[in-house]
Amino acid sequence: MAPGGGGVSRRRSPVAGPPGPAATWLRALWQDKHLVLFKAEYTALVCAALWLLEICVNLWVIHTVPYTEIDWKAYMDEVEGVINGTYDYTQLKGDTGPLVYPAGFVYVFTALYYVTSHGVNIRLGQYIFAVFYLITLLLVFRIYNRTRKVPPYVFFFVCCASYRIHSIFVLRLFNDPVAMMLLFGAVNLFLDDHWTLGCGIYSLAVSVKMNVLLFAPGLLFLLLSEFGAIRTIPRLSLCAAIQLLLGLPFLLENPVGYMSQAFDLGRQFMFKWTVNWRFLPEWLFLSRYFHLLLLAAHLLTLLLFALRRWKRPGDSVVELLKEPGKRKTPAEKTTADQIVLILFTSNFIGMCFGRSLHYQFYVWYFHTLPYLLWSGGVKKLAHLLRVLILGLIELSWNTYPSTNYSSAALHVCHLVMLLSLWLAAVHVPPPQDDPSSSSAKAKQQ
């Protein structure tokens, strides 16, 4: 009984506190459930679900789709020659021809040689490459989550929907996926401001396969923007030192043979394997003048993008070479979007003017395509058209053997993307208020 009264006392209910961050996020997720696939803030959630699904997809592919031998046995023969004491690159050969990859390839596939019982245990090799695939996807998803430019529904096309990419990783066991896994690791380090370590990992990627050099012009531009010429030199020296160290046993044996085989920029490709130039007559495809024309177009396009799209308006090339603190215009922090766009565009330009793209080369730019498409400056390039371009590119790479129509369609898609990137808004630094204008604003307030 309450004192002074005849009623029954009631227990006071505790006051509920504010909902926690997890509850708030779940409530927002439930409210936006119909927009989860379209709102960039749900990138991590969608990517996590797709990544887990990809574990099942890779296991299904390994156990249901027959493995097809293409280069694995040749890789094993090449590294077996090194294991047996042959360090002259001109003497290292496999079923498909001479060894034409840098020294990092030798070390990676020597380890795989021993792990897979001298290359005999193919199924174990497939499991290892499935892990490479999942690591690559994780690194790619992290890049997209940092930039949040692409709607989450597109990531379905980045992973589960691509037959060719799964084939390159777990059914063919090419060295291209290893190089790209390391490359995406380097990009993540650049995003985290670990430029020196990132340059080291980038050099390791180049040592596995030379195609990673297509990112080099963009990386050089970013290093100059971030550090200036003098402070860029140590990072370039690190890249060179790693190449020298990895290639040292072969350089000591036959330096000319190693350099000419591992970094052969003039290697001739066979017409029957080309994906992008099928509509040309074979004599033109093999012409040195045609190759020189492509090289000139490649370099000119890179130069135009560097001067007109990557560089800030008003800045001169001389200013770019100076240390950031000594430039006339105060240096800005390079954003995640700028880093990714410049690197991916640099590589994409190389793909557009490639002398010949083979089927395994698809992995060189596949994971960058959505970012490039959603970075374009053509507003009329609606979501449906972007997805259509992704589909046409996938169809072109899955047409075997390539046809006049498939290779022409690939070039049309590349051209649309390149023009869209050119029309993208140029980065303009925010205006710097002078002291007088700042004081005037203060007075007004």
MOHUHU-V148581 format. One record per residue. N is the residue number from 0. OMEGA is omega in whole degrees, -180 to 180 (NA if undefined). BURIAL is 1 if it has 16 or more other ideal C-beta (glycine too) atoms within 10 Angstrom, else 0. Layout:
n/omega/burial
N/OMEGA/BURIAL
N/OMEGA/BURIAL
This chain:
n/omega/burial
0/176/0
1/179/0
2/178/0
3/180/0
4/-177/0
5/-178/0
6/178/0
7/180/0
8/179/0
9/179/0
10/-179/0
11/-180/0
12/-179/0
13/178/0
14/-180/0
15/179/0
16/179/0
17/-180/0
18/179/0
19/-179/0
20/-179/0
21/180/0
22/179/0
23/-180/0
24/180/0
25/179/0
26/178/0
27/178/0
28/-180/0
29/180/0
30/-178/0
31/-173/0
32/180/0
33/-180/0
34/-176/0
35/-177/0
36/-176/0
37/-177/0
38/-173/0
39/-179/0
40/178/0
41/-180/1
42/-177/1
43/-179/0
44/-179/0
45/180/1
46/179/1
47/180/0
48/180/0
49/180/1
50/177/1
51/177/0
52/-179/0
53/176/1
54/179/0
55/-179/0
56/-179/1
57/177/1
58/179/0
59/180/0
60/-178/1
61/-173/1
62/-177/0
63/-179/0
64/-177/0
65/174/0
66/179/0
67/-180/0
68/174/0
69/-175/1
70/-174/1
71/-179/1
72/177/0
73/176/1
74/-178/1
75/177/1
76/-178/1
77/-179/1
78/176/1
79/176/1
80/177/1
81/179/1
82/-180/0
83/173/0
84/179/0
85/-180/1
86/175/1
87/-175/0
88/-178/1
89/-179/0
90/-178/0
91/-175/1
92/173/0
93/-179/1
94/-175/0
95/178/0
96/-177/0
97/176/0
98/-175/1
99/-180/1
100/180/1
101/-169/1
102/179/1
103/176/1
104/-178/1
105/-177/1
106/-180/1
107/-175/1
108/168/1
109/176/1
110/178/0
111/178/1
112/-179/1
113/-177/0
114/-176/0
115/178/1
116/179/0
117/176/0
118/-176/1
119/-177/0
120/-177/0
121/-177/1
122/177/0
123/176/0
124/178/1
125/177/1
126/179/1
127/180/1
128/172/1
129/176/1
130/176/0
131/-180/1
132/-178/1
133/176/1
134/179/0
135/-179/1
136/179/1
137/179/1
138/179/1
139/179/1
140/179/1
141/177/1
142/-180/1
143/179/1
144/178/1
145/-176/1
146/178/1
147/180/1
148/-173/1
149/178/1
150/-173/1
151/-177/1
152/-178/0
153/-176/1
154/173/1
155/178/0
156/180/1
157/-177/1
158/-166/1
159/-171/0
160/-175/0
161/176/1
162/-174/0
163/-178/1
164/176/1
165/179/1
166/-179/1
167/-179/1
168/-165/1
169/178/1
170/-178/1
171/177/1
172/178/1
173/176/1
174/-180/1
175/179/1
176/180/1
177/179/1
178/-178/1
179/175/1
180/179/1
181/180/1
182/-180/1
183/172/1
184/178/1
185/180/1
186/177/1
187/178/1
188/176/1
189/179/1
190/180/1
191/179/0
192/175/0
193/-171/0
194/-178/1
195/178/0
196/178/1
197/177/1
198/178/1
199/179/1
200/177/1
201/179/1
202/175/1
203/178/1
204/178/1
205/-178/1
206/177/1
207/175/1
208/-170/1
209/-178/1
210/-179/1
211/177/1
212/176/1
213/177/1
214/-172/1
215/179/1
216/178/1
217/179/1
218/178/1
219/179/0
220/180/1
221/179/1
222/178/1
223/179/1
224/-175/1
225/-170/1
226/-172/1
227/-172/1
228/-174/0
229/-178/0
230/174/0
231/-176/1
232/179/0
233/-179/0
234/174/1
235/178/0
236/177/0
237/178/1
238/-179/1
239/-179/0
240/179/0
241/177/1
242/-179/1
243/-179/0
244/-179/0
245/-177/1
246/-173/1
247/-180/0
248/-179/0
249/177/1
250/178/1
251/-178/0
252/-178/0
253/-174/1
254/-180/0
255/179/0
256/180/1
257/-177/1
258/-178/0
259/-179/1
260/-173/1
261/-178/1
262/-178/1
263/-178/0
264/-178/0
265/-177/0
266/-179/0
267/-180/0
268/-180/1
269/-176/0
270/-174/1
271/-178/0
272/-173/0
273/176/1
274/-170/1
275/-176/1
276/-178/1
277/-176/1
278/178/1
279/170/1
280/-174/0
281/-179/0
282/178/0
283/178/0
284/-177/1
285/-175/1
286/177/0
287/179/0
288/176/0
289/178/0
290/179/1
291/177/0
292/178/0
293/179/1
294/179/0
295/179/0
296/178/0
297/-177/1
298/180/0
299/180/0
300/176/1
301/-179/1
302/180/0
303/179/0
304/-178/1
305/-175/1
306/-173/0
307/-177/0
308/-178/1
309/-178/1
310/178/1
311/178/0
312/179/0
313/178/0
314/176/1
315/178/0
316/179/0
317/178/0
318/-180/1
319/-178/1
320/-179/0
321/173/1
322/-176/0
323/-178/1
324/-177/0
325/-179/0
326/-180/1
327/177/0
328/-180/0
329/-178/0
330/177/1
331/175/0
332/178/0
333/-178/1
334/178/0
335/179/1
336/-180/0
337/-180/1
338/-176/1
339/-177/1
340/-179/1
341/180/1
342/-177/1
343/179/1
344/178/1
345/179/1
346/-178/1
347/177/1
348/176/1
349/178/1
350/-180/1
351/-176/1
352/180/1
353/180/1
354/175/1
355/177/1
356/176/1
357/-170/1
358/-180/1
359/180/1
360/180/1
361/-178/1
362/180/1
363/-177/1
364/-176/1
365/-175/1
366/179/1
367/-173/1
368/179/1
369/-180/1
370/-179/1
371/180/1
372/-178/1
373/175/1
374/-177/1
375/-176/1
376/180/0
377/-177/1
378/-179/0
379/177/0
380/-173/1
381/-178/0
382/-177/0
383/180/0
384/178/0
385/178/1
386/177/0
387/178/0
388/176/1
389/-180/1
390/179/0
391/177/1
392/178/1
393/180/1
394/179/0
395/-179/1
396/179/1
397/177/0
398/-178/1
399/-10/0
400/-179/0
401/-180/1
402/176/0
403/-177/0
404/-178/0
405/-180/1
406/177/1
407/179/1
408/179/1
409/180/1
410/178/0
411/178/0
412/178/1
413/-178/1
414/179/0
415/-180/1
416/-179/1
417/178/1
418/179/0
419/177/1
420/179/1
421/-178/1
422/178/0
423/-178/0
424/176/0
425/180/0
426/178/1
427/180/0
428/178/0
429/-179/0
430/179/0
431/180/0
432/175/0
433/-176/0
434/-177/0
435/180/0
436/179/0
437/179/0
438/179/0
439/179/0
440/-180/0
441/179/0
442/180/0
443/180/0
444/NA/0
